[in-house]
Amino acid sequence: MTATTANQITFTRNDDGGYNVIRAGVILGAVSKFGRGWGWHVAGDREMGPLMASTRTEAAQRVVDCVDTRAMFAAHEQARQDRIAARATAAQAGGYEPLDVAEAAPGQMVRLWKGDVLGDPVLVLRHEVFDHGGAIMIHIPADRVRFQHGAPLPTDIAMLSASARTVMARTERTPQAEATWTRWEALTEDSPNAYALRAIPDGWTPDTWDAVAVGDVIRVPTRVRYDRVYEWSRARTVGYIHRPGDWVFIAYTYTDFDGETRHGSETLQAPLVARGVLRPPAPKRPAG
């Protein structure tokens, strides 16, 4: 076994017939002779480097450069993670806690990560998680309702990847954020409350399942988003009802779009049952 030194690099023969590249007693990788050129790879990575070198020393330098570059990137990433941890700790001291955006409630005060920096507080309006794990969050600033020509400005949108869905959230809004949320809900028709109110047909009133009986005309929730009912069914006349626990099975008749009466049945699970039903308007009394 032989050894030579070049720019603090030591070569030792290995079992593959090549040379280990050693610096400060640590094997960084290896180089091997292939025809007129020299191949190289980093320790722990058996895939050869992308370019052949013309000399052993040049190949060894590429090993060193690759190792040093990886170490530099690792140091930068560690420094970035340290900054994120420090800023998360500071945010927690201010009442924020990590939260998956999928669990954020309408009106919740959150701060989004922008790289390793936390953005200004915003108020969540609504969100949606996609099949690939990413999410979209619609929000407004927490400190004010912005206006243009007398109307509230459009909301902002944040696209979050599956690996970056964590936000920093407060359980309670600050007084300023509370005032913003109250004002926004009062001024805009795009608020979750406004959506839910518009979903209720004129004259229909909310009720529970407790008093629903055969022959009653009801509407049931068919679309729930952001903790509110956004859509109710067509009017149904109950023909059979079975409620053994926190779920309900009903058979019913309804009038379809073509005016024909049709039969249907449905099992409503507990989350929908908890939303109750709608009762039709009371019949008007004849005049006089």
SULDA-V217006 format. One record per residue. N is the residue number from 1. PHI is phi in radians with two decimals (999 if undefined). Layout:
N,PHI
N,PHI
//
This chain:
1,999
2,-2.07
3,-2.59
4,-2.33
5,-2.11
6,-2.51
7,0.95
8,1.15
9,-1.85
10,-1.98
11,-1.92
12,-2.30
13,-1.12
14,-2.02
15,-1.23
16,-1.53
17,1.53
18,-1.76
19,-2.25
20,-1.26
21,-1.78
22,-2.09
23,-2.38
24,0.93
25,1.41
26,-1.93
27,-1.35
28,-1.50
29,3.03
30,-2.62
31,-2.23
32,-2.47
33,-1.50
34,-2.28
35,1.07
36,-1.62
37,-2.09
38,-2.12
39,-1.66
40,-2.65
41,-2.68
42,-1.49
43,-0.98
44,1.51
45,-2.24
46,-1.36
47,-1.29
48,-1.18
49,-1.07
50,-1.23
51,-2.19
52,-1.32
53,-1.83
54,-1.50
55,-2.34
56,-1.11
57,-1.10
58,-1.13
59,-1.10
60,-1.11
61,-1.14
62,-1.17
63,-1.06
64,-1.08
65,-1.08
66,-1.12
67,-1.09
68,-1.14
69,-1.15
70,-1.09
71,-1.14
72,-1.14
73,-1.11
74,-1.10
75,-1.17
76,-1.11
77,-1.15
78,-1.12
79,-1.10
80,-1.14
81,-1.10
82,-1.13
83,-1.14
84,-1.07
85,-1.09
86,-1.13
87,-1.26
88,-1.14
89,-1.10
90,-1.12
91,-1.16
92,-1.12
93,-1.12
94,-1.63
95,1.73
96,-1.70
97,-2.38
98,-1.08
99,-2.64
100,-1.21
101,-1.03
102,-1.13
103,-1.76
104,-1.25
105,-1.69
106,-0.98
107,1.52
108,-1.26
109,-1.59
110,-2.37
111,-2.20
112,-1.66
113,-1.35
114,-2.10
115,1.27
116,-1.83
117,-2.06
118,-1.55
119,-1.33
120,-1.17
121,-1.07
122,-2.32
123,-1.92
124,-1.26
125,-1.67
126,-2.82
127,-2.64
128,-2.59
129,-1.78
130,-1.58
131,-1.06
132,-1.40
133,1.73
134,-1.26
135,-2.55
136,-2.10
137,-2.24
138,-1.80
139,-2.61
140,-2.28
141,-1.06
142,-1.45
143,-1.78
144,-2.97
145,-1.76
146,-1.49
147,-2.15
148,-2.58
149,0.97
150,1.45
151,-2.06
152,-1.05
153,-1.20
154,-1.02
155,-1.31
156,-1.71
157,-2.15
158,-2.09
159,-1.75
160,-2.09
161,-1.30
162,-1.06
163,-1.60
164,-2.32
165,-1.53
166,-1.40
167,-2.09
168,-1.78
169,-2.19
170,-1.78
171,-1.23
172,-2.02
173,-1.33
174,-1.22
175,-0.97
176,-1.15
177,-1.16
178,-1.09
179,-1.14
180,-1.10
181,-1.09
182,-1.08
183,-1.18
184,-1.10
185,-1.12
186,-1.36
187,-1.70
188,-1.93
189,-1.55
190,-1.72
191,-1.34
192,-1.00
193,-1.10
194,-1.14
195,-1.03
196,-1.14
197,-1.16
198,-1.17
199,-1.28
200,-1.45
201,-1.08
202,-0.98
203,1.53
204,-1.36
205,-2.16
206,-1.18
207,-2.68
208,-1.68
209,-1.38
210,-1.01
211,-1.79
212,-1.25
213,-2.38
214,-1.03
215,1.70
216,-1.25
217,-1.79
218,-2.45
219,-2.13
220,-2.04
221,-1.18
222,-2.07
223,-2.55
224,-2.07
225,-2.47
226,0.95
227,1.20
228,-2.42
229,-1.43
230,-1.73
231,-2.72
232,-2.02
233,-1.26
234,-1.20
235,-1.05
236,-2.21
237,-1.75
238,-1.25
239,-1.82
240,-2.76
241,-2.45
242,-2.36
243,-2.33
244,-1.39
245,-2.71
246,-1.62
247,-2.11
248,-2.34
249,-2.01
250,-2.30
251,-1.98
252,-2.70
253,-2.09
254,-2.65
255,-1.68
256,-1.39
257,-1.09
258,-1.54
259,1.53
260,-1.45
261,-1.50
262,-2.24
263,-1.86
264,-2.71
265,-2.60
266,-2.78
267,-1.83
268,-1.85
269,-1.37
270,-0.91
271,-1.03
272,-1.34
273,-1.05
274,-1.12
275,-1.40
276,1.36
277,-2.33
278,-1.95
279,-1.80
280,-1.26
281,-1.06
282,-1.15
283,-1.08
284,-1.30
285,-1.33
286,-1.09
287,-1.16
288,1.47
//
